[in-house]
């Protein structure tokens, strides 16, 4: 009887299968998040461009042009920060 992975081993010389993954969780003290809607103006876009270009790696920003809750053009942004507390 042929092994199940025999054909795959012959085609892919670097085949590897993870049989165990160890991980751990870090307790967070505070997490902030949620979308912020701003009027879609050149001033808002310039601010977001400057702000997002100068933030640390721990801060993630996401921005998009869309319609706001009132149906008018809006710029929505979400910001999240990874805070790792001591163990």
C-alpha positions as a LaTeX table, in Angstrom:
\begin{tabular}{lrrr}
\hline
Residue & $x$ (\AA) & $y$ (\AA) & $z$ (\AA) \\
\hline
Unk1 & 0.00 & 0.00 & 0.00 \\
Unk2 & 1.36 & 3.44 & $-0.95$ \\
Unk3 & 1.66 & 6.16 & 1.69 \\
Unk4 & $-0.95$ & 8.93 & 1.48 \\
Unk5 & 1.61 & 11.71 & 0.99 \\
Unk6 & 3.86 & 9.81 & $-1.42$ \\
Unk7 & 2.78 & 11.69 & $-4.59$ \\
Unk8 & 2.95 & 15.07 & $-2.83$ \\
Unk9 & 6.49 & 14.39 & $-1.57$ \\
Unk10 & 7.69 & 13.63 & $-5.07$ \\
Unk11 & 6.25 & 16.87 & $-6.50$ \\
Unk12 & 7.10 & 19.23 & $-3.63$ \\
Unk13 & 10.56 & 18.59 & $-2.17$ \\
Unk14 & 10.06 & 21.11 & 0.69 \\
Unk15 & 6.72 & 19.77 & 1.91 \\
Unk16 & 6.21 & 20.17 & 5.65 \\
Unk17 & 3.26 & 19.39 & 7.86 \\
Unk18 & 2.71 & 21.10 & 11.22 \\
Unk19 & 1.73 & 18.50 & 13.77 \\
Unk20 & 1.82 & 20.87 & 16.77 \\
Unk21 & 1.58 & 24.63 & 17.25 \\
Unk22 & 2.32 & 26.21 & 20.63 \\
Unk23 & 0.91 & 29.66 & 21.34 \\
Unk24 & 0.11 & 31.88 & 24.27 \\
Unk25 & $-2.20$ & 34.79 & 24.98 \\
Unk26 & $-1.28$ & 38.15 & 26.42 \\
Unk27 & $-3.65$ & 39.89 & 28.79 \\
Unk28 & $-4.66$ & 43.35 & 27.55 \\
Unk29 & $-5.67$ & 46.00 & 30.04 \\
Unk30 & $-7.58$ & 48.31 & 27.66 \\
Unk31 & $-8.75$ & 47.96 & 24.06 \\
Unk32 & $-10.27$ & 50.85 & 22.13 \\
Unk33 & $-11.84$ & 50.54 & 18.69 \\
Unk34 & $-14.61$ & 51.53 & 16.34 \\
Unk35 & $-15.16$ & 53.58 & 13.18 \\
Unk36 & $-14.95$ & 57.38 & 13.09 \\
Unk37 & $-16.82$ & 59.29 & 10.38 \\
Unk38 & $-15.55$ & 62.65 & 9.12 \\
Unk39 & $-16.79$ & 64.86 & 6.27 \\
Unk40 & $-15.00$ & 63.93 & 3.03 \\
Unk41 & $-12.89$ & 67.07 & 2.58 \\
Unk42 & $-9.36$ & 67.81 & 1.40 \\
Unk43 & $-8.47$ & 69.01 & 4.92 \\
Unk44 & $-9.52$ & 65.68 & 6.48 \\
Unk45 & $-7.59$ & 63.74 & 3.82 \\
Unk46 & $-4.42$ & 65.82 & 4.38 \\
Unk47 & $-4.68$ & 65.31 & 8.15 \\
Unk48 & $-5.15$ & 61.54 & 7.77 \\
Unk49 & $-2.22$ & 61.31 & 5.34 \\
Unk50 & 0.12 & 63.15 & 7.73 \\
Unk51 & $-1.19$ & 61.32 & 10.82 \\
Unk52 & $-0.95$ & 57.81 & 9.35 \\
Unk53 & 2.54 & 58.47 & 7.97 \\
Unk54 & 3.96 & 59.27 & 11.41 \\
Unk55 & 2.41 & 56.70 & 13.76 \\
Unk56 & 4.40 & 53.94 & 15.49 \\
Unk57 & 4.28 & 50.35 & 14.20 \\
Unk58 & 2.00 & 49.34 & 17.10 \\
Unk59 & $-0.79$ & 51.55 & 15.69 \\
Unk60 & $-2.84$ & 50.32 & 12.73 \\
Unk61 & $-5.00$ & 52.73 & 10.73 \\
Unk62 & $-7.56$ & 52.06 & 8.03 \\
Unk63 & $-9.34$ & 54.76 & 6.03 \\
Unk64 & $-11.86$ & 54.75 & 3.21 \\
Unk65 & $-14.20$ & 57.06 & 1.35 \\
Unk66 & $-17.83$ & 56.05 & 1.79 \\
Unk67 & $-21.28$ & 57.37 & 2.64 \\
Unk68 & $-21.83$ & 58.44 & 6.22 \\
Unk69 & $-24.79$ & 57.47 & 8.39 \\
Unk70 & $-26.62$ & 60.55 & 7.02 \\
Unk71 & $-25.98$ & 59.50 & 3.39 \\
Unk72 & $-23.45$ & 62.29 & 2.67 \\
Unk73 & $-19.91$ & 61.56 & 1.41 \\
Unk74 & $-17.68$ & 60.73 & 4.34 \\
Unk75 & $-14.21$ & 59.52 & 5.22 \\
Unk76 & $-14.36$ & 56.66 & 7.71 \\
Unk77 & $-11.34$ & 55.62 & 9.71 \\
Unk78 & $-10.64$ & 52.92 & 12.25 \\
Unk79 & $-7.58$ & 52.96 & 14.46 \\
Unk80 & $-6.33$ & 50.15 & 16.68 \\
Unk81 & $-3.30$ & 49.93 & 18.90 \\
Unk82 & $-1.55$ & 46.80 & 20.01 \\
Unk83 & $-0.73$ & 47.16 & 23.71 \\
Unk84 & 1.29 & 44.35 & 25.22 \\
Unk85 & 1.36 & 44.32 & 29.00 \\
Unk86 & 4.19 & 42.82 & 31.02 \\
Unk87 & 3.98 & 39.13 & 31.84 \\
\hline
\end{tabular}
